Amino acid sequence: MKVKIWGARGSIPSPITPQAIRDKMMAVLQGARGVDLSDPQAVRDYLDGFHSVLTGTAGGNTSCVEVEADGKTFIIDAGSGIRALGRELMKGPCGRGQGEVYLFFSHLHWDHIQGLPFFTPLYVPGNKIHFLGIHDFEQVLKRQMMPPNFPVNYEYAMKAEVRFQQLKEGTLFQAGDVNELRLI
């Protein structure tokens, strides 16, 4: 099983500030004393020695977690982090209209659904997207993608095969050999 957090911020996305980028650059440049900057491998080795907190970004997107298990893709929540996840999935079967994704919604607050209209695999014919959750969420998600909330109507935009399934709390969910997902 592989788990990747694409978004963990609550309420609103919060991009890294210019000052934070500058502070990271200062730390990297100050540590470069003695590194042969004309040698690409020396520069790579130097940068590889830093923790990802210094060389990357973290925490900017709202709730979205990817779980890969038994060759299946499960997503928990569609916050703004789902946009980048969708771009990554487009490099595989989803980009060829052969993808299948199970998208669970923990609840329907804005920060858990705001990225859904930007999830590219939804726009590709042939993909299968299963929407699952314990709430009555089908109409909420459809209304989210209608004017005046979004410029493109849900029915026009959605080219993937989308299935809505409302589950009962405590239900054991099974997809292939993955059968230990319990909704609590």
C-alpha positions in Angstrom: 0.0 0.0 0.0 1.2 3.5 -0.9 -0.2 6.7 0.6 0.5 10.2 -0.6 -0.9 13.4 0.9 -1.7 15.8 -1.9 -3.4 18.3 0.4 -3.8 18.7 4.2 -4.6 22.4 4.6 -8.0 23.3 6.2 -10.4 25.9 4.9 -8.6 27.6 2.1 -5.5 26.8 -0.1 -2.5 28.7 1.1 0.4 29.0 -1.3 4.0 29.5 -0.2 4.8 33.2 0.2 7.6 35.0 -1.7 9.4 35.7 1.7 9.3 32.0 2.5 10.9 31.2 -0.9 13.5 33.8 -0.3 14.3 32.4 3.1 14.7 28.9 1.6 17.0 30.2 -1.1 19.1 32.0 1.5 19.6 28.8 3.5 20.6 26.9 0.4 23.0 29.5 -0.9 24.6 30.0 2.5 25.2 26.3 2.8 26.8 26.1 -0.7 30.2 27.3 0.5 32.8 24.8 -0.7 30.5 23.2 -3.3 31.9 23.2 -6.8 28.9 25.0 -8.5 30.4 24.3 -11.9 30.0 20.5 -11.4 26.4 19.5 -12.0 26.8 16.3 -10.0 28.3 18.1 -7.0 25.3 20.5 -7.1 22.9 17.5 -7.3 24.6 15.8 -4.4 24.5 19.0 -2.4 20.8 19.5 -3.0 20.0 15.9 -2.3 21.4 16.4 1.2 18.6 18.8 2.2 15.3 17.8 3.8 12.3 18.2 1.5 10.9 20.9 3.8 13.8 23.2 2.7 13.9 22.3 -1.0 10.1 21.8 -1.6 6.8 23.1 -0.6 4.3 21.6 1.8 0.9 22.3 3.2 -0.6 24.6 0.5 -3.5 22.5 -0.8 -6.7 21.5 0.9 -7.6 17.9 1.8 -6.7 15.2 -0.7 -5.1 11.8 0.1 -4.2 9.2 -2.4 -4.0 5.5 -1.5 -2.7 2.9 -3.9 -3.5 -0.7 -3.0 -3.7 -3.9 -5.1 -3.3 -1.8 -8.3 -6.3 0.4 -7.4 -6.4 4.1 -6.8 -8.4 5.4 -3.9 -8.7 9.1 -3.2 -10.0 10.6 0.1 -11.5 14.0 -0.5 -11.3 16.4 -3.5 -9.8 19.5 -2.0 -7.5 21.6 -4.1 -4.8 18.9 -3.9 -6.8 16.8 -6.3 -5.8 19.0 -9.2 -2.1 18.0 -9.0 -3.1 14.4 -8.4 -5.3 14.4 -11.5 -2.4 15.7 -13.6 -0.2 12.8 -12.2 -2.9 10.2 -12.9 -3.2 11.5 -16.5 0.3 10.1 -17.1 -1.1 6.6 -16.7 -4.4 4.8 -17.7 -6.5 7.9 -16.9 -4.8 9.7 -19.7 -5.8 7.0 -22.1 -9.4 6.8 -20.9 -8.7 3.5 -19.2 -8.5 4.7 -15.5 -10.7 3.7 -12.6 -10.6 5.7 -9.4 -12.5 5.4 -6.1 -13.1 8.9 -4.7 -14.3 9.0 -1.1 -15.8 12.1 0.5 -15.3 12.4 4.3 -17.8 15.3 4.3 -19.0 18.1 2.0 -17.3 21.2 3.4 -16.0 23.5 0.7 -12.3 22.6 1.4 -13.0 18.9 0.8 -14.8 19.4 -2.6 -13.3 22.6 -4.1 -10.8 20.8 -6.3 -13.2 18.5 -8.0 -14.0 20.7 -11.1 -10.2 20.7 -11.8 -9.7 16.9 -11.6 -8.7 16.2 -15.2 -9.6 12.4 -15.3 -13.3 13.4 -15.0 -13.1 15.0 -18.5 -11.7 11.9 -20.3 -14.2 9.5 -21.9 -13.7 5.9 -20.8 -12.4 6.7 -17.3 -14.6 5.3 -14.4 -14.8 7.5 -11.3 -16.7 6.1 -8.3 -17.9 8.8 -5.9 -18.5 7.3 -2.5 -19.5 8.7 0.9 -21.9 8.5 3.7 -23.6 11.8 2.9 -26.3 12.5 0.2 -23.7 14.2 -2.0 -24.7 13.7 -5.6 -26.7 17.0 -6.0 -24.2 19.0 -3.9 -21.3 18.0 -6.3 -23.5 18.6 -9.4 -24.6 22.0 -8.1 -20.9 22.9 -7.4 -20.3 22.7 -11.2 -23.1 24.9 -12.4 -23.2 28.6 -13.1 -22.8 30.8 -11.2 -20.4 28.6 -9.1 -18.5 27.3 -12.1 -18.4 28.4 -15.8 -18.9 24.9 -17.3 -22.1 22.9 -16.6 -21.6 19.5 -14.9 -23.4 17.5 -17.6 -21.3 19.2 -20.3 -18.0 18.8 -18.6 -18.2 15.2 -17.3 -17.1 12.8 -20.0 -15.9 10.0 -17.7 -18.4 7.4 -16.4 -19.3 8.7 -13.0 -21.0 6.5 -10.4 -22.4 7.9 -7.1 -22.8 5.5 -4.2 -24.0 6.5 -0.8 -22.8 4.2 1.8 -23.9 3.6 5.3 -21.7 4.4 8.2 -19.8 1.4 9.4 -20.1 -0.3 6.0 -17.2 -2.5 4.9 -16.3 -1.4 1.3 -14.7 -3.9 -1.1 -12.9 -3.2 -4.4 -11.3 -6.3 -5.9 -9.0 -7.7 -3.2 -9.1 -4.5 -1.2 -11.7 -5.1 1.4 -10.6 -3.5 4.6 -12.0 0.0 4.0 -14.4 0.6 6.8 -16.4 3.9 6.8 -16.7 5.2 10.3 
